[in-house]
Protein backbone atom coordinates (compact mmCIF):
# COMPACT_ATOMS: atom_id res chain seq x y z
CA UNK A 1 0.00 0.00 0.00
CA UNK A 2 1.28 3.48 -0.85
CA UNK A 3 2.27 5.78 1.96
CA UNK A 4 -0.43 8.41 2.48
CA UNK A 5 0.40 12.12 2.66
CA UNK A 6 -2.76 13.64 4.04
CA UNK A 7 -5.36 12.28 1.64
CA UNK A 8 -2.85 11.87 -1.22
CA UNK A 9 -0.62 8.85 -1.79
CA UNK A 10 3.09 8.96 -2.49
CA UNK A 11 2.34 7.74 -6.03
CA UNK A 12 0.01 10.68 -6.55
CA UNK A 13 2.88 13.10 -5.84
CA UNK A 14 5.36 11.11 -7.92
CA UNK A 15 2.92 11.18 -10.87
CA UNK A 16 2.16 14.88 -10.40
CA UNK A 17 5.86 15.84 -10.15
CA UNK A 18 7.08 13.57 -12.96
CA UNK A 19 4.24 14.14 -15.39
CA UNK A 20 4.59 17.91 -15.05
CA UNK A 21 8.39 17.69 -15.36
CA UNK A 22 9.02 18.96 -11.86
CA UNK A 23 6.07 21.36 -12.07
CA UNK A 24 7.26 23.14 -15.25
CA UNK A 25 3.95 22.07 -16.79
CA UNK A 26 2.13 24.40 -14.42
CA UNK A 27 3.66 27.47 -16.08
CA UNK A 28 0.49 29.00 -17.58
CA UNK A 29 1.81 30.04 -21.01
CA UNK A 30 2.29 27.13 -23.47
CA UNK A 31 3.33 24.26 -21.17
CA UNK A 32 3.72 21.85 -24.11
CA UNK A 33 6.13 24.21 -25.82
CA UNK A 34 8.07 24.53 -22.57
CA UNK A 35 8.31 20.73 -22.31
CA UNK A 36 9.57 20.52 -25.89
CA UNK A 37 12.07 23.34 -25.39
CA UNK A 38 13.45 21.77 -22.21
CA UNK A 39 13.89 18.48 -24.07
CA UNK A 40 15.73 20.12 -26.97
CA UNK A 41 17.93 22.06 -24.53
CA UNK A 42 18.70 18.83 -22.67
CA UNK A 43 19.60 16.99 -25.88
CA UNK A 44 21.80 19.92 -26.96
CA UNK A 45 23.52 19.98 -23.56
CA UNK A 46 24.23 16.24 -23.60
CA UNK A 47 25.33 16.36 -27.23
CA UNK A 48 27.82 19.16 -26.50
CA UNK A 49 29.49 17.35 -23.59
CA UNK A 50 32.06 14.80 -24.65
CA UNK A 51 31.17 12.16 -22.06
CA UNK A 52 27.59 11.95 -23.41
CA UNK A 53 28.04 12.86 -27.08
CA UNK A 54 28.75 9.26 -28.14
CA UNK A 55 25.33 8.26 -26.81
CA UNK A 56 23.45 11.03 -28.57
CA UNK A 57 24.35 10.77 -32.21
CA UNK A 58 22.82 9.22 -35.30
CA UNK A 59 25.43 6.43 -35.32
CA UNK A 60 24.00 4.96 -32.10
CA UNK A 61 20.42 4.11 -33.12
CA UNK A 62 19.98 1.30 -30.57
CA UNK A 63 20.82 3.58 -27.66
CA UNK A 64 18.51 6.29 -29.02
CA UNK A 65 15.77 3.72 -29.58
CA UNK A 66 16.14 2.35 -26.04
CA UNK A 67 15.99 5.87 -24.58
CA UNK A 68 12.89 6.63 -26.68
CA UNK A 69 11.12 3.49 -25.48
CA UNK A 70 12.12 4.30 -21.91
CA UNK A 71 10.71 7.81 -22.19
CA UNK A 72 7.45 6.52 -23.70
CA UNK A 73 7.09 3.98 -20.88
CA UNK A 74 7.90 6.66 -18.31
CA UNK A 75 5.26 8.91 -19.87
CA UNK A 76 2.69 6.12 -19.77
CA UNK A 77 3.37 5.44 -16.09
CA UNK A 78 3.56 9.06 -14.94
CA UNK A 79 0.52 10.22 -16.88
CA UNK A 80 -1.68 7.37 -15.65
CA UNK A 81 -4.69 8.35 -13.55
CA UNK A 82 -4.51 11.89 -15.00
CA UNK A 83 -8.13 12.61 -14.12
CA UNK A 84 -7.55 11.77 -10.44
CA UNK A 85 -4.18 13.55 -10.32
CA UNK A 86 -4.90 16.68 -12.37
CA UNK A 87 -8.69 16.80 -12.56
CA UNK A 88 -8.93 16.45 -16.37
CA UNK A 89 -8.51 13.67 -18.94
CA UNK A 90 -5.68 15.36 -20.91
CA UNK A 91 -4.39 18.09 -18.61
CA UNK A 92 -2.07 20.84 -19.84
CA UNK A 93 0.41 20.43 -16.97
CA UNK A 94 1.27 16.90 -18.16
CA UNK A 95 4.31 17.52 -20.35
CA UNK A 96 6.26 14.29 -19.96
CA UNK A 97 4.52 13.18 -23.17
CA UNK A 98 6.08 16.14 -24.99
CA UNK A 99 9.49 15.00 -23.78
CA UNK A 100 8.95 11.53 -25.26
CA UNK A 101 7.57 12.84 -28.56
CA UNK A 102 10.23 15.51 -28.95
CA UNK A 103 12.97 12.95 -28.24
CA UNK A 104 11.58 10.63 -30.95
CA UNK A 105 11.83 13.53 -33.41
CA UNK A 106 15.63 13.23 -33.43
CA UNK A 107 15.96 9.45 -33.99
CA UNK A 108 18.68 8.88 -36.64
CA UNK A 109 19.04 12.63 -37.17
CA UNK A 110 22.56 14.10 -37.13
CA UNK A 111 22.38 16.60 -34.29
CA UNK A 112 23.31 20.22 -34.84
CA UNK A 113 21.82 23.48 -33.70
CA UNK A 114 19.95 23.72 -37.02
CA UNK A 115 18.45 20.22 -36.85
CA UNK A 116 17.45 20.73 -33.21
CA UNK A 117 15.65 23.98 -34.04
CA UNK A 118 13.99 22.48 -37.12
CA UNK A 119 12.96 19.39 -35.17
CA UNK A 120 11.53 21.53 -32.39
CA UNK A 121 9.33 23.48 -34.81
CA UNK A 122 8.28 20.38 -36.76
CA UNK A 123 7.28 18.55 -33.59
CA UNK A 124 5.33 21.54 -32.25
CA UNK A 125 3.59 21.86 -35.64
CA UNK A 126 2.45 18.22 -35.69
CA UNK A 127 1.56 18.29 -31.98
CA UNK A 128 -0.61 21.39 -32.37
CA UNK A 129 -2.17 20.70 -35.79
CA UNK A 130 -2.67 16.98 -35.04
CA UNK A 131 -3.07 15.60 -38.57
CA UNK A 132 -4.67 12.19 -39.06
CA UNK A 133 -4.20 9.90 -37.13
CA UNK A 134 -2.49 11.97 -34.41
CA UNK A 135 -5.84 13.39 -33.31
CA UNK A 136 -7.33 9.89 -33.17
CA UNK A 137 -4.57 8.80 -30.81
CA UNK A 138 -5.63 11.51 -28.38
CA UNK A 139 -9.04 9.83 -28.09
CA UNK A 140 -7.55 6.70 -26.51
CA UNK A 141 -8.12 6.15 -22.81
CA UNK A 142 -6.17 7.94 -20.04
CA UNK A 143 -2.38 7.73 -20.25
CA UNK A 144 -2.32 5.96 -23.64
CA UNK A 145 -4.15 8.83 -25.33
CA UNK A 146 -2.07 11.43 -23.53
CA UNK A 147 1.20 9.83 -24.64
CA UNK A 148 0.49 8.31 -28.05
CA UNK A 149 -0.58 11.49 -29.83
CA UNK A 150 2.82 12.99 -28.97
CA UNK A 151 4.64 9.81 -29.94
CA UNK A 152 2.97 9.89 -33.35
CA UNK A 153 3.64 13.65 -33.70
CA UNK A 154 7.29 12.82 -32.96
CA UNK A 155 7.30 10.14 -35.67
CA UNK A 156 5.79 12.61 -38.18
CA UNK A 157 8.35 15.25 -37.20
CA UNK A 158 11.18 12.72 -37.45
CA UNK A 159 10.13 11.58 -40.93
CA UNK A 160 9.69 15.19 -42.07
CA UNK A 161 13.08 16.18 -40.70
CA UNK A 162 14.85 13.19 -42.30
CA UNK A 163 13.16 13.89 -45.66
CA UNK A 164 14.07 17.58 -45.43
CA UNK A 165 17.72 16.71 -44.71
CA UNK A 166 17.80 14.22 -47.59
CA UNK A 167 16.27 16.74 -49.98
CA UNK A 168 18.73 19.40 -48.82
CA UNK A 169 21.70 17.08 -49.45
CA UNK A 170 20.31 16.05 -52.82
CA UNK A 171 19.74 19.65 -53.96
CA UNK A 172 23.09 20.76 -52.54
CA UNK A 173 24.79 18.01 -54.55
CA UNK A 174 23.51 19.61 -57.76
CA UNK A 175 24.56 23.16 -56.88
N, C-alpha and C positions, 0 to 999 in steps of 0.2 A: 504494500500500500504506500502511496506517495505521502511524503511528509506534508502536513497542512500548514500553511502560513495564513492565519486568520481563516477565511473561508476559501482560500485559493491554495491549490496544491503546488508543490515544487515544479511539477511538469508544466503547469500553467505558466509560471514565470519563465521557465526555460524556453517554452514555445514563444511567449510574448517577446522576450529579449532576442532570441535567435531569428525569429521570423521578421522582426522589424530591424534587423541588423544593428543590434545594440541601440535601439530606439531612434535611429536615423529615419526610419519610416514614418515617424510622427511629425517630422518637419512638414508644415502645412503645404508648402509650394512644391508640387511635382515630386512626390516621394519615389515614384518609379524611375524618374530621370536621375535622382540622387543615387539610388541603388545601382543603376547602370554606370554612372560616373565613378562611383567608388570602386566598382569592379574593374573598370578600365584603368583607373589610377593604380590599383593594386597590381594588375597584370604588368603595367608599365614599370612599376617599382621593382617587381621581381625580375622582370626581363633585364633591367639595367644593372642589377647586382650579380656579379660573376658567379657567386655560389649557387644562385637559382637559375641563371640564364640557360643552362643546359636542359633544365626541365621544361622551360617555357619557350620552345621553338618548334617550328614546323617539322623538324627532323625527329621529333619524339612523339609520334602520334599516339602510341599506347599510353604514355604517361598523361597526355592531354585528355585522352578518352577516359581513362580511369578517374581523373579529377572531375571531368564533366559528369560522369555517372555518380560519383560521390556527392557532387553539389546538387544534382537532381534528387537523389535519395534524401539528402539533408533537407532540401526544400519540402519534399513530401512529408517528412516527419515533423518539421517545425511548423508547417502551415496546416497541419491536421487540427481538427476541432476549431477552425477559424471562427465559426459563429459563437461558440462558447467563450473563446479567448478575446475576440475583438468586437463581437456583437453584430457582425455582418458576414455574409457568405464569401465575398471576395473583397476584403478590406484593403484600403489604400496603404495602411502602415505595413502590410506584409510585402517586403521587398526582397526576401531571400530568393524568390522565384526569378526576379530580375537578374540577380547574381548568376544563377544557373544558366538562364537564357543568354545573357551577355557573354558568359564564358564560352558557351557553345559556338557563338559567332566567330571565334578566332581559331577553331579547330583547323589545322593544316594551313593556316595563314601565316606567312612570314611577318613577324611582328616588327613594326616601325611606328613612329609617331603618326604617320599618314594612315597606315592601315588601322591603327587603333581608333583614330578619329572617324574614319569612314565606317568602320564596324559599329562604333557607338551610334552614329546617325542612322545607319541601316537598321540596326536592332530597334532603336526607338521608333522608327517609321513603321516597321512591321508590328511592333507591340501596340502602337496606338491605332493604326489603321485596321489591323486584324483582318487581313484577307482570308478567304476560304482556304483551308479549314481551321485557321487559327481561332476565329470566333466560336466555331463549334466546340473546340477543345475547352473553352471557358465555361461551357454549359455542363461539363462533367461534374460529378459530385465533389464537394469539399476540397481537400488538398490536391486531388488529381486535376481538377479544373483550374485551380489557382496556379499550379506549376506547369501543366502541359501546354497552355497557350503560350507561355514564355519560352518553353523549350522549342516549340514549333516556330515561333518568331525568330529564335536564335538560329534554327536550321535554315530558314528563309534568308536571314541576314548573312549567314555563312556562305550559302550557295551564291547569293548575289555578289558578295565580296570576292569570292574565288573567281567567278565569271568576269567581274570587272577587272581584276588583276590579270587574268588571262588575255582579255581583250586589249588591255593596255600594253602588255608585252608584245602581242601580235602586231598591233598598230605601230608600236615603237620600232619593231623590227623592220618595217617598211619605210620608216622615215630616215 
